[in-house]
Structure formats: structure tokens, C-alpha cells
Amino acid sequence: MPKNKMKNSILFAACLLSAVFRANAQFQQPVDNAVQLSDKFDAQEGLLTFYGENRDFCPYYLSINFKDYTNFRGMIGSRTIIANPGKQSLLSYSLEDKTKAWNYRYSYLMFRGNPRSKINIDFSYALPTAEGTTAIMARTAENRDGYQLSFEVMSDTVYACRGGIMCNDDLRDHTAKGYKNFDTGRSMTQVTLYHNDGSFGEYVFKGKSLVYPGQRVKMGQAIGVIESMLDNYFVNFSAYFLDKNKVGDSKVGNKHTHFRPFFQTANAGKLRLEREREYVCELSDEMLMQDMSKKEQKKFLKAKSEKR
């Protein structure tokens, strides 16, 4: 087995073991779990209800697995649910016979994202620099997480390649990417944006963030300040999504799939960037309107015309 795949499998197995809880007893979940799962049994009604608190700002895929269950109507081996941000009731089961004994045990796994989303691979991303300025696509790194594009930019500011809502990377899930937490490390700053189509954009750089978890960010908005390295400024960017073909495979720890997005540039048009080439950032109305509804587009164009 390749080294990276073996590492992912070991990490996933560790996550699986840490996610197992027994019923009919209080259990302590890690405080930084993105989704806190709880259950409550109403003896008078004979009703068992599961609750989820998603403390992040994007959806999570939950796989709840039941073991040794007795006397609950409709309870089956496993259920999968999409938990949206906030507190919510997830599942309910009633007793088949209130006069008989009941029992259940369960475990759960949580993966950041929604595998049912339809990802727009053709979306035109902006460069992570200011409109009209140059960025060099220094290299393409392919590691266990997938593709990561490394940019050298001409100023100390990182700009959003696509609009989205900022996730909380101090939290964790049960994937290879988030089994400790989603932040890549203490020496670097990470900003992860959740996009309208269900994909994620991840920015990693030496410096500080200008945005906060839960904040809505627009394409071309400043999101971070970079510390110079020998008078150069670098930022790494990657795009990925929760893969429906991986969520059910217990042998795969990395549930997210990375892809190389298209970038719209002023000097080379729309393309997948090539190494060691200079590109000029473009930020047109057409690019900004890609994630807007027709109503939002109409409002945007009206506001533009009124400013002229």
C-alpha cells in the first residue's frame, strides 16, 4: 500500500475509534468537534430523539451507526444526514412496545461538506491578488490532500478568489483533513471559504487573517495580510469538495477531492494556470455575478448603473 494511503487509513481508523459512544450513559465529546451529537429518551412518550449542534458555518455529512438496538420502530444499521449550521433535531424513533425492554448503542462520523452538492468545475476564479496586479503561479504541489497552487504576489495582501462564508478551522471532523483540526499549523494562517456550490477554497499564508469565521466574503475582497519572506509574498490556494464516492468507503481517510480550478486572467484569458508564468488579475462584472441569483444580478447591475 502506498505510504500516503496507508497514513490516511490509519488516521481514519483512529477517528472511527474515537467516535464510538455508548447509549444510556453520558459521554464527553471533544470540545472542538464541529458537530456535537446528543440523544434524549422521553419515557412517557416512548420516543428517542437525536440532536445535532453544528458549530461551523457550512454543512456536515453525518453517518450514524446503530448497534445492538432493540424495540425501536424503524431503527436500522446506519443513517446518513446533512447537518446544517446551528442546532437541530436529526432523527426520532418510537418504541414498538412500551411494555418491553429497549436498548441501543451508536457511533457517528462527521465529514465537512455536503456530498450531494453539484460542484461547478467550470467556475472562473480570480487570482488571489488585487485587480490589475500581477501574480506568478510559482508551483503546483500535489500531496496527500490533493492539489495546492502556490502564488507569488506583488503586495502583502491576500484577496478572495471566490466569494463564500468563512469556516471555523479551529474545529475538527473525522476526515484526514480535519482529524486534529482544519488549521494547517501554528506557523501559518489559514482561511477556508465555503462556496455556494458546496466547494471550499483554502488559503494558507504566513501572516494574519482580516476576516473571521461566519463572515461572508466577496470575490476580490481582502482576506489576509502576508508577512514578507526575503522581500517576497507567497500564498497557497486549493479548491476541494466532499466526494460522494469516498464518504462510504471505510478504507479511505481523505474524504475530500481537490481539483484544479479555472482562473480568469486579463493577459491570458480563462485557463488552468501554468507553472512559472505571470498572470494579471481580472475582476469583471461577469465574474462577480457567477454566484448570484437572477434577482441579485439585477440588483447588482442596477447599483452599478446608478453610480455612473
Secondary structure as the mmCIF struct_conf table of DSSP 4:
data_model
#
loop_
_struct_conf.conf_type_id
_struct_conf.id
_struct_conf.beg_label_comp_id
_struct_conf.beg_label_asym_id
_struct_conf.beg_label_seq_id
_struct_conf.end_label_comp_id
_struct_conf.end_label_asym_id
_struct_conf.end_label_seq_id
HELX_RH_AL_P HELX_RH_AL_P1 LYS A 3 SER A 18
TURN_TY1_P TURN_TY1_P1 ALA A 19 ALA A 19
STRN STRN1 VAL A 20 PHE A 21
TURN_TY1_P TURN_TY1_P2 ALA A 23 ASN A 24
BEND BEND1 ALA A 25 ALA A 25
TURN_TY1_P TURN_TY1_P3 VAL A 31 ASP A 32
STRN STRN2 ASN A 33 ASN A 33
BEND BEND2 ALA A 34 ALA A 34
STRN STRN3 VAL A 35 ASP A 42
TURN_TY1_P TURN_TY1_P4 ALA A 43 GLY A 46
STRN STRN4 LEU A 47 ASN A 54
BEND BEND3 ASP A 56 CYS A 58
STRN STRN5 TYR A 60 THR A 70
BEND BEND4 ASN A 71 ASN A 71
STRN STRN6 PHE A 72 PHE A 72
TURN_TY1_P TURN_TY1_P5 ARG A 73 GLY A 74
BEND BEND5 GLY A 77 GLY A 77
STRN STRN7 SER A 78 ALA A 83
BEND BEND6 PRO A 85 PRO A 85
STRN STRN8 GLY A 86 SER A 94
STRN STRN9 LEU A 95 LEU A 95
BEND BEND7 GLU A 96 GLU A 96
TURN_TY1_P TURN_TY1_P6 LYS A 98 THR A 99
BEND BEND8 LYS A 100 LYS A 100
STRN STRN10 ASN A 103 ARG A 112
BEND BEND9 GLY A 113 GLY A 113
TURN_TY1_P TURN_TY1_P7 PRO A 115 ARG A 116
TURN_TY1_P TURN_TY1_P8 ILE A 121 ASP A 122
STRN STRN11 SER A 124 TYR A 125
HELX_LH_PP_P HELX_LH_PP_P1 ALA A 126 LEU A 127
BEND BEND10 PRO A 128 THR A 129
TURN_TY1_P TURN_TY1_P9 GLU A 131 GLY A 132
STRN STRN12 THR A 134 ASN A 143
TURN_TY1_P TURN_TY1_P10 ARG A 144 ASP A 145
STRN STRN13 GLY A 146 VAL A 153
BEND BEND11 MET A 154 ASP A 156
STRN STRN14 THR A 157 TYR A 159
BEND BEND12 CYS A 161 ARG A 162
STRN STRN15 GLY A 164 MET A 166
TURN_TY1_P TURN_TY1_P11 ASP A 169 ASP A 170
STRN STRN16 ARG A 172 ARG A 172
BEND BEND13 HIS A 174 THR A 175
TURN_TY1_P TURN_TY1_P12 ALA A 176 GLY A 178
BEND BEND14 TYR A 179 LYS A 180
BEND BEND15 PHE A 182 ASP A 183
TURN_TY1_P TURN_TY1_P13 ARG A 186 SER A 187
BEND BEND16 MET A 188 MET A 188
STRN STRN17 THR A 189 TYR A 194
TURN_TY1_P TURN_TY1_P14 ASN A 196 ASP A 197
BEND BEND17 GLY A 198 GLY A 198
STRN STRN18 PHE A 200 PHE A 205
BEND BEND18 LYS A 206 LYS A 206
STRN STRN19 GLY A 207 SER A 209
BEND BEND19 LEU A 210 VAL A 211
TURN_TY1_P TURN_TY1_P15 PRO A 213 GLY A 214
STRN STRN20 ARG A 216 VAL A 217
TURN_TY1_P TURN_TY1_P16 MET A 219 GLY A 220
STRN STRN21 ALA A 222 ILE A 226
HELX_LH_PP_P HELX_LH_PP_P2 GLU A 227 SER A 228
STRN STRN22 MET A 229 MET A 229
TURN_TY1_P TURN_TY1_P17 LEU A 230 ASP A 231
STRN STRN23 ASN A 232 ASN A 232
STRN STRN24 TYR A 233 LEU A 242
TURN_TY1_P TURN_TY1_P18 LYS A 244 GLY A 248
TURN_TY1_P TURN_TY1_P19 SER A 250 LYS A 251
STRN STRN25 HIS A 256 PHE A 259
STRN STRN26 PHE A 262 THR A 265
TURN_TY1_P TURN_TY1_P20 ALA A 266 ALA A 268
STRN STRN27 GLY A 269 LEU A 271
TURN_TY1_P TURN_TY1_P21 ARG A 275 GLU A 276
STRN STRN28 GLU A 278 VAL A 280
STRN STRN29 CYS A 281 CYS A 281
HELX_RH_AL_P HELX_RH_AL_P2 ASP A 285 LEU A 288
TURN_TY1_P TURN_TY1_P22 MET A 289 ASP A 291
BEND BEND20 MET A 292 MET A 292
HELX_RH_AL_P HELX_RH_AL_P3 LYS A 294 LYS A 307
#
